[in-house]
Amino acid sequence: MHSDASMKIAHVERVEASGRIPAQVGESPVWREAEQALYWVDIPARTIARVQVETGTRTDWVLPEKVACIAFDRNGTVLAGCETGLFAVTLSDANDVTVRRVAAPELPFPDMRFNDGRCDRQGRFWAGTMVQDMAAANPAGVLYRYDAQGLLSAPVVCDLITQNGLAWSPDGTTMYLSDSHPSRRLVWAFDFDIDSGEPRNRRVFADLNRFKGRPDGAAIDTDGCYWTCANDAGVLLRFTPGGALDRTLELPVSKPSMCTFGGRDLDTLFITSIQPATGANELDGHLLAVRPGVRGVHECDYAGLL
């Protein structure tokens, strides 16, 4: 195994108040600047959660089916990747939700759902599918693009087991995608046509078989570096645009799942996590925050209206 670069123990803060029930599978953190709030999901609990970071006030909304990834349109409606498709979700202050399915791809197996999702710099929403039984190692997952006109593409990338790691370089011309299945553990980079939304020239960007953990959700900083949550290894790995590992931040959870930059100066990395099957500690499954010394790139909302 390749030695780790610049190993550091990060000063990590727990964002939620003590006593909160941890998420089973925390995912898809999204920073809402206008609210100074962080949204995320708990997939098996079918929940979208929000915490007002300065006050600690938390609100939860329960959906009719598992929700794995979210984005917002400019009016604050949620675009959510769930089990049977993409949904427009309206969240009320009274914890009520209104859901409407806006796209439903034909899934080749019954036990599938969407997984990781994020908007590109032009506001197109990208999300991939996976077979929920990871032990099956079924490469039936594909990556879709949902454009501002409300059209779902044909599969753009195929043969994915556990799709993850979507991110775009600051100028939007490089797209990143990973497969976090234990048999893959790869991050790819693509040349990205910002006008057509087509990724080309796929190549291996980072092979985590040489490092620690599995490449789960990711974020980009203003240096163009790619931060990936190394699931099962309890660390964040930062790769330069050239694919070199230059920083490793230790975390007090074993299964970090996705990260995003937020805070007033976009200098805080918010990190969701997953409860391990055995041996969970008091922070596993909770929302964490760390200041890594760099700023992030503002993530785009969905460009259409839901």
ABEGO torsion letter per residue (X at the ends): XBBBBGBBBBBBBBABBBGBBBBABBBGBBBBAAAGBBBBBBAAAGBBBBBBAAAGBBBBBBBABBBABBBBBAAGBBBBBBAAEBBBBBBBAAGBBBBBBABBBBBABABBBBBBBBBBAAGBBBBBBBBABAAAGBAABBBBBBBAAGBBBBBABBGBABBBGBBBBAAGABBBBBBABAAAGBBBBBBBBAAAGBBBGBBBABBAAABBEBBBBBBBBAAGBBBBBBBGAGBBBBBBAAGBBABBBBBABABBABBBBBEAAGABBBBBBBBBABGBBAABGBBBBBBAGBBBBBBBBBABBX
